[in-house]
């Protein structure tokens, strides 16, 4: 059952990283946010959700 939690975290982190890449932020800012999400998958995702750059779709 724990592998389902791991898969969900992985999918959410990939979505967060894709969203970070599609922002208009500088490359340095993007790399810092991507590193945070990659190094701290759960906590990094939560911090990004509330404070990170979001993609501009549309």
Secondary structure as UniProt FT lines:
FT   HELIX           2..21
FT   HELIX           27..39
FT   HELIX           41..51
//
